[in-house]
């Protein structure tokens, strides 16, 4: 849903449209973010996150995630800014899914109750 919203909100046209060129015109067109770059990157970014501890696989998957995005620029179907937004949104989407299992809080404040002791426990991670 956020991808569809961004496509319309940015309002960019494709290079071959000729209507607005590379200008951003909010809500005037629906090609502001490359859906191909987004969809082409997600499987490879998922692999990169799954093999986070295997550097060769991780970095090859990251490199492969750019292939669809680059093909859209190469074929003159999108501007670099549009494919960059598509790839970045794919990166953030994959990152959000894999960070859901991790405790991302650097500072945790909890109530402390032990026997006759009452207080506040503060835990800081770095």
N, C-alpha and C positions, 0 to 999 in steps of 0.2 A: 504493500500500500504506500509506503513512503517513497518508493521508487516512482510510482505513477504520479504521486503528488509533485515530486521534484521535476518530473518531465514537463508538467504543465506550468508549474510555478516559475521556472526559469525562462520558459518561453523561447528557447532558442530554435533556430531553423537549421536544416542541413545545408551543407555547401552547395548541393545541386538544386535546392529549392528556389534560390534567387529572390525570395520575398524580402527577407531582412538581412541576409548575409550572416555575418558572425555576431551581430548585435543581439544583446539579451533584451527581449521584450516580454516581460512577465504576462502570462496568461494569453499570449497571442499565438503560440504554437505549442506543439507537444513533443518536440525533439531535443529538449534542452539537456537531457542526460541519456547516454547510450544504454539502452536495454540489452543490446548484444554484448557490450563490454561487461555489464553486470552478470548476465546469465553465463557467459563464457568463463568468467573468473571464479565463480562460486565453487564449482567442483574442485578446482586446483587449490584454492585457498583452504578448502576443507581438508584436502590431503595434506597440505602443509601443516595445518594445526594437528592433524592426527599423528603425524610423524615428526613432532617437534623435537624429539630426542635423536633423530637420524638426520644430520645436517645435509647430506647429499640429496635425499629425497625431499626434504623441506625446501631447499633452495631451488631445486629443479622444478618443483611444483609452483613456487612463487614466480619463477621465470616463465613457465607455461601459462600462468594466469594472465599474462600480458598479451598473449598471442591474438585472441579475438579482438581485444581493444585496438591493438596495432593494425590489424587487418581493416578495421573500420576507418581508420585515418588513412591508411595506404590506398584504400579503394575510393577515397573522397566521399564517404558516406556520413562522416561526422567530423567535427572539429576536435582538436586535441583536448580542449577544455571539457567537452562533452564526454569523451571516453574516459578522461581522468576522473570525472565525477562518477561515472558508472562503475569504474574499477574501485574507487575509494568506498563507495556505498557497499559494494560486494565485500570488501575487506572488513568494514565495520560490522556488517551482518554476520559474517563467519566468526569474527572475533567475539561478538556478543553471545553467540551460541556456545562457544567453547569457554567463555569466561563465566557462564552461568553456574558452573560447578565449583568455581573457585571463590574463596572469600576475599573479595577485593578491598575490604575495609582496612585501612592502615591504622585506624584508631578505634578501639572497642571499649565502650564504657558499660559496665554491668553492675547490678547490685551485688553486694557481698554479704552473705549470711552464713556464719559458722559458729555454732554454739552460742556464746554470749556476745559475739562480735557482730556488729552491723556496720556496713560502710559501702564504699564504692570501689570497685576494681577497675583500674585503667590499664589496658594493654596496648602497647604501641609496637607496630611491626615496621621494619625498614630493611 
